[in-house]
């Protein structure tokens, strides 16, 4: 197929991981300097008294506070956001791409949610990525597909815009590329099989791309949904507020043209832009994150002024891990993929040619590669001081941690109020839950996140690359009846 050849050739010609690029001095200084500082601060814990013995923890708290200050300085406009009118002219056609590997439990529900949209997609492409469960049988029973051979396309006689592709198992990126090669719509949405869109989510995406021709990638707001077990409820509680902080942060970075992270579970792209840079990378653990780097690079190389946005009016719910094991595996993949992408694009770090993305966002990401290690070392040192009974050290440390919790709480309360306004009330009410989470999270959920990141370092150094799987349950429990 001609388009398939174009995708492969473009990727081979443009991918930074396949073409050696010079490493910037800023990249070496930031990555190497942060690791060296970690070693030095950890070493001095055995030679200092008082709170300076915990210098690695002070560095960790200080860095996080600086990031909060930056985000806080950029999110005030969320107080005054107003709905904008619909643009004139015909809206662009839009296709939804769903890559599915062993998603029999949730796929039908996801498709029905797509069909109930206020502005339904012009096409829905389901790519069966070598499923070994009864995904194909259930979809044929529901939508009347004919059995097709590997690589062929079937169209539903009951839902004309619904198409089905069978592939051997090759990963999410290859599955999305297979659909991208065949679809002809101007806008493509990637939606995970375990993600349910709000009824007007596609209309919001379509309108945003229609309104801004320079927009090439956008993400909506996601709410995590876990199963109804005690463990699931706890993980949903913590992840809900984590998602709020993450999306608020994305808004801040969007305002300085430094947004890198969109959510592949629900993301929109201008198809021609994705084809121009070669599609999704099948060797990356986080194909959505990696793609945004190539879009930024292509835009700068060709002086196109492309934009990446986060849209508060496009809402969805996505299945999230509800146990320690599934959560750690997810964060291992996310952080390992982040490290992959940071390494492949190290020539962009500190590079003024890429604007504030190069001089602000990517240097921060360079420091973020080791931030979880600082957090784990800081916690381990605190535990050591407690066990050793070094109260002159522990007392000031606890005061510093309490001060940070109070700062975080103030920011958290403000950001939640802004997020509710931005998302139209997506979050449940109840400030007591927010207060309790702020005090418990640093000693529980935050440690799990750092452990998952440390595992991601192991995955990155071991060159692991797998899609992985997760136990489902949250989305099905909250899905509307058919």
N, C-alpha and C positions, 0 to 999 in steps of 0.2 A: 504494500500500500504506500502510495506516495507520501501521505501525511506522516505515516509512521517513520519512513526514512528521514523525513525532514526533522522530526522530533529527535531521533537518535543522532543525526548529524549535527544539529544545533547544540545538543547537550555536549557531545564530544568536543565541539569546537569552543564552547564557552565555559564549561564547568571549571571553577578555580581549582578543584581538587585534582583534575586531570591535566592542568596546565600550571607548571611551576610559576609562582609569582613572588616577587621580592618581599621579604619580611621587613616590616617597618621597625625602626629603632623603638618606637613607642610600644609596639607589641612585645618586643623582647623585654623592655624595661618593666612593663606592667605585669606581664605574666611571671617573669623570673623574679622581679622585685617583690611581688606579693608572696611568692613561695619562700624566698629567702627571709623576708620579714617574719613570716610564720615560724620558721625554724629559730630565728634569733629571739623572738618574744617568748617562745616556748622554753627555750634553753634558760633564759634569765629567771624563769619562775623558781628555779632552785637556788638563785643567788640574791633575790630581792626579798624585802619584808614589806608588810603593808599591802595596799591595793596594787602597787606596781608589780607585785608577783603575778598579778592577773592581767598583765598588759595586753595579752592576746585577746582577752575578753573585752577590755576597754576599746581596743582597735575595732573589734567586731561591732560593739554597740555604737561607736562613733560613726563608722561607715554607714550603718543602717539608718542612723539619725540624719545624716547628710542626704541620703536618698529620700527620706521622708520630707525633708525641707524642700528639695527640688520638686517632688511631686506636688506638695502642698502649694508651691508657688505657681503651679500651672493648671490647677483644677478648679479655680474659682469660677471660670465661665460656666461651669455646670449649673450654677445657681440661676443663670439667666437664659438657659437654652429655650428657644421657642420653636414650635413646629414650623416647618417651611412648607410652602405650597408645592403642588405637583408641577413638574416641568412641562413645557409645551411639547407637542409632537408625539409621535409613536414611541412607546417604550420599547427597549431592546428585548429581543427574544432571549429566553433563559432556559437552561437545562440543568438538572440536578444529577450529579454523579454520586452513586453509592457503591463503595467497595465493600464486599461482604465475604467474610471467611468464617464459616460455622456460626451464622447468625440466625438460625431458624427460629429462635425464641423471640426475637424482637423485630425482624425485618418486615413482616407484614404490617405490624403496628406503625412502623416508621413510614412505609409507603402510604398507608391510609391517611396519616397526618399530612403528608405532602399533597395528597389529592383533595384534602379539605381546605387548602389554603384559599384566602380571599382572592389572591392572584395566582392561580395554579401555574406550575412550570409548563413550558411548551413541550419539554421532553423530560423523562426520568430514565436514567440509564443505571440498571443494576448489574454490577460486575461480580459474578460468582468466582471468587479467587480460590478455586480448588477446594471447596467445602467438602468435608467428609461426613457431615451430619445430614439431616433431611431438609436442608434449606431448599434445594431445587424442587423436591417433591411438594413441599408445602406451597411454594410460590406457583407451581404449575396448577395445583388444586385451586388456589385462590384467584389466579388471573388468567388461566387457560393457556399458558405457554405450551408450545410444542417442544419436544425434546430436540436439542441441537447438539452438534459436535463441538469439540474444543475449538475455540476461536470464532465460532459462528454467532450470529445475532438472531434472537427471536423477538417478535413483537406481540404484545398481548392483544387478542381479539376483543377483549372486554374493556380494556383501557388503552386506546390507540397510542397515547403518548408514552406508554410504558414499554421499555425494551430490556432485554436480558442478554448478557454475554457470559459464556462459559470459558474459563481459563484454567490452566494448571496453576497450582499454588506458587506464587512468585512474590507476594507481598503487596501491601497497599499501594505503593507508588506505581508499580507496574499495572495494577488493576485500574487505577485512575488514568494512567496514560493510555490504556487500551480504549477507554471510553472517550478520552480527549481527542484521540485520533479520528474518531468516527462522528462526533457531534459537530454540528454546524452552527449552533446558537452563538450569539455574540457574548453572552454572559454564562459562565458555568459556576454552579455552586457545588462544593464538596460537602456532603452530609454523612456523618458516620451512621452506621446501621442502628446504633443504640442512642440516637439523638432525635428528639421530638421538637419540631418547630412550632412556635406560637402561630395562631391562624393567619396573622398578617406579616410574618417574618419575610417571606419571599417578596411580597409587595414592597417592604421597606428596602430590601436589597436592590430590587429592580429599579426603584425610584432613585436610590443613591447613585447608581451607575449611570442612570439616565441624566441626572442633574449635573454630574461632573465628568466630562469626557476624559480627564487626566487620571481618574480613579482606575487603578488596575487590580487592587486587592483590598478586601474589606472583611472584617469579622463582626459578628454580632455578639451580644452578651449571652453567656451561658450560665445556667444554674445547675449545680451538681445534684444528682439524685442517687441515693443509695438504697439498699434493701431495708426492710423494716425490722431487722434484728437489732439488738442493743448495740452491737458493734457498728452496724450500718448507720444507725441514728447518730452515734457519736462522730463517725467520720463525715457524715453529711453536715453536721453542725460546724465542725472546724473547716471543712472545705468550702462551705458557703461563704464564710468571711474571707477565706484565702482568695477565692475567685473575685470577690468584691475588690480587694486590694490590688489584685492583678489587673483587672480591667480599668480601675481608676488610674493605675500607673500607665497603662497603655494609652489612655487619653492624654496624660501629661506628655508622654514621649511623642505622640502624634502631633502635638502642638509645636514641636520643634523639628518636625519632619524626621524623627528618629525612630519611628515605630518599626520593630522587626518581628514581633511575635503576634501572629494571628492564630486562631483556633481551627485546625483542620476539621474538627468535628462539625463546624458550621462556618464556612468561609466562602466568599464570592470572589471570582476572578474574571478579568476581561480575557477571553480565550486567546485572542491574537497575541497578547503580551506573554501569556504562559507558553504558547507555542514558540514565540521568538527566542525564549531563553532555554528551550529544550524540554519543557515538561517537568515532571516530578523526578527526583533522584531516587532510584530504587535501592541504592546502597546507604542511604542515610536513615538513621533511626527516627528522625523527625522531619519528614519530607516537606511539611508545610512551612516550618521555620526556615529550612535551608532555601526553599524556593524564594522567599522574600529577599534574601541576600542577593540572589541572582537578578531579581527584578530591580532592586536598587542599583546594582552594578550596571545593568544594561541601560537604565534610564540615564545615569551619569555619563556613560560612555557615548551615548547618542544624543545627549542634551534634550531629553524628552519631558522632563518635569513630572514624571509619574508620581502619583500619590497613593499612600496606604492609609486606610481609615479603620476606626472602630466605631460601630453604629449602635447607639443606645436604643434605637427604635426597633432593632431586629433582635428578637429574643428566642431562646431555645433552652430546652432542658436536656442534659446528657447523663448517661449512666456513669457513675463514678465508683471507684473501689471502696468497699465497705469493710475490708479486713486488713490487718497489718500486712499479710503476705502479698495480696493483690496491690495494695497501695505502694509497697516498696518496689515491686516489679515495675509498676507504672513509672515511678519516679526514677528508677534506674534507667529506663529507656529514654525518658525525657531528658535527663541530665547528660547521659551518654551522647545522645544526639546533639544536644547543645554544645558539648565539647568538640564533637566532630566538626560541626559547622563553624565554630569559632576558630578551629585550627585551619580548616580549608580556606577561610577568609581572613587570615591573620594579616594580609597585606592591606586590609581596609582600616585596621586599628590605628587611630591617630592620624589618618590620612585626610588632610584638609580637602582633597579633591572631592570627597564624599560629603562635604558639608558637616552639619552637626551630627549626622549619623556617624561619621568617621571620627570627629573630635570630641563627641560627648557620649553617645550611646555605646559605641563599641569599646571605648576604654572602660566604661562601667561594666560591660559584659566581661571584659578581661578580668576585672577584679572579682566579678561574680563567680568565676570558675573556681576560686579558692575560698569564697565566703563560707560555704558549708563546712569546710575543713577548720576554719577559724572557730566556728560555732561549736563543733564537736570537741576540739581541743580545749576551748574555754569551759565547756561543761565538765570534761574529764578533770581538768585542774581544780575546778570548784569542788567536785566530789572528793578529790584527793585531799584538799585542804580540810574539808569537813571530817573525813575519816581520821586525819592526822591531828584533829583538834586545834588547828591554827586559827583560833578565834580572832586575833588581831588582824588577820587577813580576810577571814570570812565576813566579818561585820561590815567593813567598807564595801566589799563586793556586793553584798545583799542590798546595801543602800543604793549603789549604782544601778543594780538591776531593777529595784523598785522605781527609781527615777525614770528609767527607760520605759518601764511598763506604763507609768503615768503619761509620759509623752506619747507612747503608742496608743493608749486609750483615748486621749484627746483627739489625735489624728483619726483614729478609727471611728469614733462617734461622728465626727464631721464628715468623713468620707462616706459613711453609710447614709447619712442624711442626703448628701449630694447624689449618691447612687440611686436611692429611691426616687429622687426627682428625675434623674437621667433615664432610668429604666421604666418609669411609670408605675412604680410600686412593686417591682419584681421580688423584693425581699420581704419576709414575714416581719410583722411588728414584734416588739419586745426588747427593751433595752437591757433587761436583766440578763438575757442570754449573751448579749454583747459584752457586758461587764465581766461575767463569769469566764467567758472564752478568753478575754484579754489576760486574765491572771493565770489561767491554767495552760494556755497554749505554749508559752516559752519552755515549759518543763515536760511537754508531752508531744503534741503534734509537730512542733517545730523541730524537735529532735528526730522524729521519724523522717521528716523532709530531708534533714541533713544526712541521715543514714542512707536514704535512697540516693542522694547525690553522691555520697562516697562510693556506693555500689556502682553508680554511673561512671565514676572514674575508673573503676575496675573493668567495666564493660568497654570503655573507650580504649584503655591501654591494651585490653585483650582483643580489640578489633571485633567485638561482637556486633551482630546486626540481625535482629529478629523482630517480627511484628508482635508476637506474643498474643496471649488471650487472657480474658478475664471472666469471672463468674458474673452472670447477669442477674437482674432481679429488681433493681430500683425503678427503671423506666416502666417495666410491665406493671408494677404495682400502682403506678400513678397515671397510666395511659387511659384516655377516655374510651368508653365502651363503643364498639363498632355498631 
